[in-house]
Amino acid sequence: MTKAQERFEIYDEQMNPIGTATRTETHARGYWHRTFQCWIWDRSGDKPALLFQERHMEKDTFPGLLDISSAGHLTAGEGIEDGVRELEEELGLQASLDQLVPCGIYKYEKFLSSGLIDREFCHVFVLEGRLALDEYKLQPDEVTGLYWMPLEDVRRLAEGQPLTWQLSGVSLQADGTLRPSEKTVSAADFVPHQRDYFEMILQAIEECRGQTE
């Protein structure tokens, strides 16, 4: 089965199930569907930071841009716990749902330049990272790099401040190894998300920090 043929459970705007549709139909007709999203954060450096993945240049949406640490669609019949597989598939990270901290369900709606309509009920989680960046195992057709961004700069990004930032991370090489990488970025280098979306994530991380510090 190709990705285009995958079937998603589809919903009305109040999240009532209304049937199933293929991935292609879902995005062509703008059906609401479910996704799993997990942001990895770290407190071990000088400043707490959020992990962004660099999307592969051949992705059909937002190629080469920085985005959620790990995310994916939930197919028909899957529960939220099945979404955790994305962490292992994209990053080589094994985790269970009870290790993740839920942020909530975020309604995301985007009209893409290709004419597609992406309407998602995003089940959003955060997870404190325990690995060095070179210990991750990236899915080469999905992810080409990982970069840390200090939480204070994520907040500035969410506020729309016209700044540039120097990010440190790793870049996937042709031989499959990860090498240290520095990247100068602006808001145009990130997949766009609303301010309240980032605020939800930052609030969840602050609560995690407050419980353990």
C-alpha positions as CSV (number, residue, x, y, z in Angstrom):
1,M,0.0,0.0,0.0
2,T,1.3,3.4,-0.9
3,K,1.0,6.4,1.3
4,A,-1.6,7.9,-1.0
5,Q,-3.7,4.7,-0.4
6,E,-3.5,4.8,3.4
7,R,-7.0,5.2,5.0
8,F,-7.7,7.7,7.7
9,E,-10.6,8.0,10.0
10,I,-12.3,11.2,9.2
11,Y,-14.4,13.6,11.4
12,D,-16.6,16.6,11.4
13,E,-15.4,19.8,13.0
14,Q,-16.7,18.7,16.4
15,M,-14.5,15.5,16.2
16,N,-17.5,13.2,15.6
17,P,-16.4,10.3,13.3
18,I,-18.0,10.3,9.9
19,G,-16.2,7.5,8.1
20,T,-12.9,6.8,6.5
21,A,-11.1,8.1,3.4
22,T,-7.7,7.6,1.7
23,R,-4.9,10.1,2.4
24,T,-5.4,11.6,-1.0
25,E,-9.1,12.1,-0.6
26,T,-8.7,13.4,3.0
27,H,-6.4,16.2,1.8
28,A,-8.2,16.9,-1.4
29,R,-11.6,17.3,0.2
30,G,-10.4,18.9,3.5
31,Y,-11.6,16.2,5.9
32,W,-10.7,16.5,9.5
33,H,-8.3,13.7,10.6
34,R,-6.0,12.8,13.5
35,T,-2.3,13.2,13.8
36,F,0.3,12.4,16.5
37,Q,2.9,15.0,17.4
38,C,5.8,14.8,19.9
39,W,8.2,17.6,20.7
40,I,11.4,16.6,22.4
41,W,13.0,19.1,24.8
42,D,16.2,19.1,26.8
43,R,17.4,20.8,30.0
44,S,21.0,19.6,30.1
45,G,22.7,22.4,28.2
46,D,23.1,26.1,29.2
47,K,19.5,26.8,28.2
48,P,16.4,24.6,28.0
49,A,15.8,23.8,24.3
50,L,13.3,22.4,21.9
51,L,14.3,19.9,19.1
52,F,13.3,20.6,15.5
53,Q,13.7,18.1,12.7
54,E,14.8,19.2,9.2
55,R,12.3,17.8,6.7
56,H,13.6,16.0,3.6
57,M,13.9,18.1,0.5
58,E,11.6,15.8,-1.4
59,K,8.7,15.9,1.0
60,D,5.5,17.0,-0.7
61,T,4.8,19.7,1.9
62,F,7.2,22.1,3.4
63,P,10.4,20.5,2.0
64,G,13.6,21.4,3.8
65,L,11.9,23.3,6.6
66,L,12.3,22.9,10.3
67,D,9.3,21.2,12.0
68,I,8.1,19.1,14.9
69,S,10.6,16.7,16.4
70,S,8.4,13.8,15.3
71,A,4.9,13.6,13.9
72,G,2.7,11.4,11.7
73,H,-0.9,10.6,10.7
74,L,-3.0,8.0,12.6
75,T,-4.5,5.5,10.1
76,A,-7.9,4.0,10.4
77,G,-8.2,1.7,13.4
78,E,-5.2,3.1,15.2
79,G,-5.3,4.7,18.7
80,I,-3.1,7.5,20.0
81,E,-0.7,5.0,21.6
82,D,0.1,3.7,18.0
83,G,1.4,7.2,17.1
84,V,4.4,6.6,19.3
85,R,5.8,4.5,16.5
86,E,6.7,7.7,14.7
87,L,9.5,8.4,17.3
88,E,11.1,5.1,16.5
89,E,10.5,5.3,12.7
90,E,11.8,8.8,12.3
91,L,14.3,9.1,15.1
92,G,15.2,5.6,16.2
93,L,13.8,6.5,19.7
94,Q,11.9,3.9,21.7
95,A,9.3,5.3,24.0
96,S,5.8,4.4,25.4
97,L,2.8,6.6,25.6
98,D,3.0,6.8,29.4
99,Q,6.5,8.5,29.1
100,L,5.0,11.3,27.1
101,V,3.4,14.4,28.6
102,P,0.1,15.4,26.9
103,C,-0.3,19.0,25.9
104,G,-3.8,18.6,24.5
105,I,-5.6,18.4,21.1
106,Y,-4.9,21.3,18.7
107,K,-7.1,22.0,15.8
108,Y,-4.9,22.8,12.8
109,E,-6.2,24.1,9.4
110,K,-4.0,24.9,6.5
111,F,-4.9,25.7,2.9
112,L,-1.8,24.6,0.9
113,S,-0.5,26.2,-2.3
114,S,-1.0,22.9,-4.1
115,G,-4.8,23.3,-3.6
116,L,-4.9,20.7,-0.8
117,I,-6.6,21.4,2.5
118,D,-5.0,20.0,5.6
119,R,-7.4,19.8,8.6
120,E,-6.0,18.0,11.6
121,F,-6.9,17.2,15.2
122,C,-3.3,17.1,16.5
123,H,-2.7,15.0,19.6
124,V,0.3,16.9,20.9
125,F,2.9,15.6,23.5
126,V,6.3,16.6,24.9
127,L,9.1,14.3,25.9
128,E,12.3,15.1,27.7
129,G,15.2,13.9,25.6
130,R,17.9,11.7,27.1
131,L,20.0,11.1,24.0
132,A,22.9,13.0,22.5
133,L,22.0,14.1,19.0
134,D,24.5,11.7,17.4
135,E,22.7,8.8,19.1
136,Y,19.5,9.3,17.1
137,K,18.9,7.1,14.0
138,L,17.2,9.2,11.3
139,Q,14.8,7.9,8.7
140,P,16.7,9.1,5.6
141,D,13.7,9.7,3.4
142,E,11.9,11.8,6.0
143,V,14.5,13.6,8.2
144,T,17.8,15.1,7.1
145,G,18.9,16.8,10.4
146,L,18.1,17.7,14.0
147,Y,18.6,21.1,15.6
148,W,18.1,22.5,19.1
149,M,16.5,25.9,19.6
150,P,16.5,27.5,23.1
151,L,13.0,27.9,24.5
152,E,13.4,31.6,24.8
153,D,14.1,31.8,21.1
154,V,11.1,29.5,20.3
155,R,9.0,32.1,22.2
156,R,10.4,34.9,20.0
157,L,9.7,32.8,16.9
158,A,6.1,32.3,18.1
159,E,5.7,36.0,18.6
160,G,6.8,36.7,15.1
161,Q,9.9,38.7,15.9
162,P,11.9,39.4,12.7
163,L,15.1,37.9,14.0
164,T,17.7,35.3,12.9
165,W,19.1,32.6,15.1
166,Q,22.1,30.3,15.0
167,L,21.1,26.7,15.7
168,S,23.4,23.8,16.6
169,G,22.6,20.3,15.6
170,V,23.5,17.4,13.4
171,S,23.1,16.8,9.7
172,L,22.6,13.4,8.0
173,Q,25.3,12.5,5.6
174,A,25.1,10.3,2.5
175,D,26.8,7.5,4.3
176,G,24.2,7.5,7.0
177,T,26.3,9.2,9.7
178,L,25.4,12.3,11.6
179,R,27.8,15.2,11.7
180,P,27.7,18.4,13.8
181,S,26.0,21.2,11.9
182,E,25.4,24.9,12.5
183,K,22.5,26.6,10.8
184,T,21.5,30.3,10.6
185,V,17.7,30.5,10.3
186,S,14.8,33.0,10.3
187,A,11.1,32.4,10.6
188,A,10.9,31.5,6.9
189,D,12.9,28.4,7.6
190,F,10.3,26.9,9.9
191,V,7.0,25.2,9.1
192,P,4.4,27.8,10.2
193,H,2.5,27.3,13.4
194,Q,0.3,29.6,15.3
195,R,1.4,31.4,18.4
196,D,-1.1,29.6,20.6
197,Y,0.2,26.3,19.4
198,F,3.8,27.1,20.6
199,E,2.4,28.6,23.8
200,M,0.7,25.3,24.6
201,I,3.9,23.4,24.1
202,L,6.0,25.9,26.1
203,Q,3.5,25.8,29.0
204,A,3.6,22.0,29.1
205,I,7.4,22.1,29.3
206,E,7.4,24.8,32.0
207,E,5.1,22.6,34.1
208,C,7.5,19.6,33.6
209,R,10.4,21.7,34.7
210,G,8.6,23.0,37.7
211,Q,7.7,19.4,38.8
212,T,11.3,18.3,38.8
213,E,13.5,21.3,39.7
